[in-house]
Amino acid sequence: MVPNISKMDKASIVKDMNDYIQLLRGQERTIQAESTKNRVDMRGSSI
């Protein structure tokens, strides 16, 4: 399910899908970077 479909023709749907996938990939990279940073921070902290 792709949110924000602009038009119902196939080309527009494929473009919207691609845009949404790129958005999700960007969010994934951000989350992975934050997760990596948190792991590094936890290793360096003394509990």
N, CA, C and O atoms as a Tinker XYZ file with bonds, in Angstrom:
   188  protein
     1  N      0.842000   -1.165000    0.000000    73     2
     2  CA     0.000000    0.000000    0.000000    64     1     3
     3  C      0.893000    1.235000    0.000000    63     2     4     5
     4  O      1.714000    1.416000    0.899000    81     3
     5  N      0.732000    2.065000   -0.991000    73     3     6
     6  CA     1.538000    3.276000   -1.127000    64     5     7
     7  C      0.681000    4.481000   -0.745000    63     6     8     9
     8  O     -0.353000    4.720000   -1.369000    81     7
     9  N      1.087000    5.236000    0.259000    73     7    10
    10  CA     0.311000    6.431000    0.607000    64     9    11
    11  C      0.531000    7.533000   -0.423000    63    10    12    13
    12  O      1.543000    7.547000   -1.124000    81    11
    13  N     -0.399000    8.429000   -0.505000    73    11    14
    14  CA    -0.284000    9.630000   -1.347000    64    13    15
    15  C     -0.128000    9.327000   -2.833000    63    14    16    17
    16  O      0.756000    9.879000   -3.488000    81    15
    17  N     -0.971000    8.464000   -3.365000    73    15    18
    18  CA    -0.949000    8.223000   -4.809000    64    17    19
    19  C     -1.534000    9.456000   -5.486000    63    18    20    21
    20  O     -2.655000    9.865000   -5.185000    81    19
    21  N     -0.766000   10.049000   -6.407000    73    19    22
    22  CA    -1.185000   11.302000   -7.020000    64    21    23
    23  C     -2.180000   11.089000   -8.157000    63    22    24    25
    24  O     -3.128000   11.861000   -8.299000    81    23
    25  N     -1.974000   10.058000   -8.961000    73    23    26
    26  CA    -2.871000    9.750000  -10.075000    64    25    27
    27  C     -3.018000    8.239000  -10.157000    63    26    28    29
    28  O     -2.245000    7.500000   -9.546000    81    27
    29  N     -4.000000    7.789000  -10.904000    73    27    30
    30  CA    -4.266000    6.357000  -10.958000    64    29    31
    31  C     -3.674000    5.666000  -12.191000    63    30    32    33
    32  O     -3.863000    4.461000  -12.356000    81    31
    33  N     -2.964000    6.392000  -13.060000    73    31    34
    34  CA    -2.352000    5.715000  -14.205000    64    33    35
    35  C     -1.103000    4.965000  -13.739000    63    34    36    37
    36  O     -0.499000    5.309000  -12.723000    81    35
    37  N     -0.730000    3.940000  -14.496000    73    35    38
    38  CA     0.370000    3.056000  -14.080000    64    37    39
    39  C      1.677000    3.805000  -13.864000    63    38    40    41
    40  O      2.377000    3.557000  -12.882000    81    39
    41  N      2.012000    4.714000  -14.763000    73    39    42
    42  CA     3.283000    5.437000  -14.649000    64    41    43
    43  C      3.335000    6.255000  -13.356000    63    42    44    45
    44  O      4.364000    6.286000  -12.682000    81    43
    45  N      2.242000    6.908000  -13.015000    73    43    46
    46  CA     2.203000    7.708000  -11.786000    64    45    47
    47  C      2.291000    6.828000  -10.551000    63    46    48    49
    48  O      2.963000    7.176000   -9.581000    81    47
    49  N      1.611000    5.684000  -10.587000    73    47    50
    50  CA     1.652000    4.764000   -9.449000    64    49    51
    51  C      3.067000    4.239000   -9.248000    63    50    52    53
    52  O      3.544000    4.170000   -8.115000    81    51
    53  N      3.745000    3.868000  -10.334000    73    51    54
    54  CA     5.118000    3.368000  -10.229000    64    53    55
    55  C      6.038000    4.466000   -9.695000    63    54    56    57
    56  O      6.894000    4.201000   -8.850000    81    55
    57  N      5.865000    5.701000  -10.185000    73    55    58
    58  CA     6.682000    6.812000   -9.686000    64    57    59
    59  C      6.425000    7.033000   -8.199000    63    58    60    61
    60  O      7.367000    7.192000   -7.424000    81    59
    61  N      5.158000    7.042000   -7.799000    73    59    62
    62  CA     4.827000    7.238000   -6.383000    64    61    63
    63  C      5.392000    6.106000   -5.533000    63    62    64    65
    64  O      5.868000    6.341000   -4.422000    81    63
    65  N      5.343000    4.885000   -6.046000    73    63    66
    66  CA     5.917000    3.749000   -5.319000    64    65    67
    67  C      7.414000    3.942000   -5.148000    63    66    68    69
    68  O      7.952000    3.723000   -4.062000    81    67
    69  N      8.084000    4.350000   -6.210000    73    67    70
    70  CA     9.530000    4.567000   -6.148000    64    69    71
    71  C      9.872000    5.670000   -5.144000    63    70    72    73
    72  O     10.804000    5.529000   -4.351000    81    71
    73  N      9.118000    6.759000   -5.184000    73    71    74
    74  CA     9.350000    7.854000   -4.233000    64    73    75
    75  C      9.171000    7.365000   -2.799000    63    74    76    77
    76  O      9.959000    7.717000   -1.921000    81    75
    77  N      8.142000    6.558000   -2.557000    73    75    78
    78  CA     7.861000    6.051000   -1.213000    64    77    79
    79  C      8.966000    5.099000   -0.754000    63    78    80    81
    80  O      9.381000    5.137000    0.404000    81    79
    81  N      9.438000    4.250000   -1.662000    73    79    82
    82  CA    10.528000    3.324000   -1.325000    64    81    83
    83  C     11.786000    4.110000   -0.968000    63    82    84    85
    84  O     12.486000    3.766000   -0.015000    81    83
    85  N     12.072000    5.157000   -1.723000    73    83    86
    86  CA    13.240000    5.989000   -1.422000    64    85    87
    87  C     13.094000    6.649000   -0.052000    63    86    88    89
    88  O     14.065000    6.744000    0.698000    81    87
    89  N     11.885000    7.105000    0.276000    73    87    90
    90  CA    11.629000    7.688000    1.594000    64    89    91
    91  C     11.885000    6.657000    2.688000    63    90    92    93
    92  O     12.535000    6.959000    3.688000    81    91
    93  N     11.377000    5.443000    2.499000    73    91    94
    94  CA    11.573000    4.383000    3.489000    64    93    95
    95  C     13.045000    4.026000    3.639000    63    94    96    97
    96  O     13.516000    3.794000    4.753000    81    95
    97  N     13.774000    3.981000    2.532000    73    95    98
    98  CA    15.209000    3.681000    2.601000    64    97    99
    99  C     15.954000    4.763000    3.375000    63    98   100   101
   100  O     16.863000    4.465000    4.150000    81    99
   101  N     15.571000    6.008000    3.165000    73    99   102
   102  CA    16.188000    7.100000    3.916000    64   101   103
   103  C     15.912000    6.978000    5.405000    63   102   104   105
   104  O     16.799000    7.197000    6.230000    81   103
   105  N     14.678000    6.628000    5.742000    73   103   106
   106  CA    14.330000    6.432000    7.149000    64   105   107
   107  C     15.105000    5.258000    7.731000    63   106   108   109
   108  O     15.555000    5.309000    8.876000    81   107
   109  N     15.261000    4.201000    6.942000    73   107   110
   110  CA    16.014000    3.032000    7.405000    64   109   111
   111  C     17.465000    3.410000    7.696000    63   110   112   113
   112  O     18.014000    3.018000    8.726000    81   111
   113  N     18.088000    4.171000    6.789000    73   111   114
   114  CA    19.477000    4.596000    6.997000    64   113   115
   115  C     19.603000    5.443000    8.263000    63   114   116   117
   116  O     20.558000    5.291000    9.026000    81   115
   117  N     18.641000    6.329000    8.480000    73   115   118
   118  CA    18.663000    7.173000    9.675000    64   117   119
   119  C     18.570000    6.325000   10.935000    63   118   120   121
   120  O     19.325000    6.533000   11.885000    81   119
   121  N     17.650000    5.375000   10.946000    73   119   122
   122  CA    17.466000    4.508000   12.114000    64   121   123
   123  C     18.702000    3.653000   12.350000    63   122   124   125
   124  O     19.123000    3.474000   13.493000    81   123
   125  N     19.287000    3.122000   11.275000    73   123   126
   126  CA    20.496000    2.313000   11.429000    64   125   127
   127  C     21.642000    3.149000   11.985000    63   126   128   129
   128  O     22.391000    2.680000   12.842000    81   127
   129  N     21.784000    4.375000   11.510000    73   127   130
   130  CA    22.854000    5.247000   12.004000    64   129   131
   131  C     22.649000    5.558000   13.485000    63   130   132   133
   132  O     23.602000    5.547000   14.264000    81   131
   133  N     21.404000    5.836000   13.869000    73   131   134
   134  CA    21.115000    6.109000   15.282000    64   133   135
   135  C     21.382000    4.875000   16.136000    63   134   136   137
   136  O     21.910000    4.982000   17.242000    81   135
   137  N     21.018000    3.714000   15.622000    73   135   138
   138  CA    21.229000    2.466000   16.355000    64   137   139
   139  C     22.720000    2.205000   16.547000    63   138   140   141
   140  O     23.156000    1.823000   17.633000    81   139
   141  N     23.492000    2.413000   15.493000    73   139   142
   142  CA    24.940000    2.223000   15.576000    64   141   143
   143  C     25.540000    3.200000   16.583000    63   142   144   145
   144  O     26.385000    2.820000   17.393000    81   143
   145  N     25.103000    4.456000   16.531000    73   143   146
   146  CA    25.601000    5.463000   17.469000    64   145   147
   147  C     25.251000    5.067000   18.900000    63   146   148   149
   148  O     26.085000    5.194000   19.797000    81   147
   149  N     24.039000    4.593000   19.122000    73   147   150
   150  CA    23.626000    4.196000   20.472000    64   149   151
   151  C     24.456000    3.024000   20.976000    63   150   152   153
   152  O     24.812000    2.975000   22.153000    81   151
   153  N     24.769000    2.074000   20.087000    73   151   154
   154  CA    25.589000    0.933000   20.498000    64   153   155
   155  C     26.986000    1.394000   20.884000    63   154   156   157
   156  O     27.544000    0.928000   21.877000    81   155
   157  N     27.548000    2.302000   20.106000    73   155   158
   158  CA    28.883000    2.828000   20.402000    64   157   159
   159  C     28.843000    3.597000   21.716000    63   158   160   161
   160  O     29.741000    3.451000   22.545000    81   159
   161  N     27.811000    4.413000   21.912000    73   159   162
   162  CA    27.679000    5.177000   23.156000    64   161   163
   163  C     27.556000    4.249000   24.355000    63   162   164   165
   164  O     28.137000    4.519000   25.406000    81   163
   165  N     26.815000    3.168000   24.214000    73   163   166
   166  CA    26.623000    2.236000   25.328000    64   165   167
   167  C     27.928000    1.527000   25.682000    63   166   168   169
   168  O     28.196000    1.263000   26.854000    81   167
   169  N     28.731000    1.223000   24.679000    73   167   170
   170  CA    30.022000    0.567000   24.942000    64   169   171
   171  C     30.947000    1.483000   25.721000    63   170   172   173
   172  O     31.726000    1.028000   26.559000    81   171
   173  N     30.859000    2.770000   25.442000    73   171   174
   174  CA    31.748000    3.728000   26.080000    64   173   175
   175  C     31.291000    4.176000   27.450000    63   174   176   177
   176  O     32.071000    4.753000   28.208000    81   175
   177  N     30.034000    3.918000   27.779000    73   175   178
   178  CA    29.540000    4.377000   29.083000    64   177   179
   179  C     29.860000    3.361000   30.164000    63   178   180   181
   180  O     29.855000    2.154000   29.924000    81   179
   181  N     30.134000    3.862000   31.341000    73   179   182
   182  CA    30.401000    2.960000   32.464000    64   181   183
   183  C     29.169000    2.911000   33.346000    63   182   184   185
   184  O     28.689000    3.935000   33.833000    81   183
   185  N     28.677000    1.725000   33.538000    73   183   186
   186  CA    27.454000    1.539000   34.336000    64   185   187
   187  C     27.818000    0.987000   35.689000    63   186   188
   188  O     26.939000    0.756000   36.519000    81   187
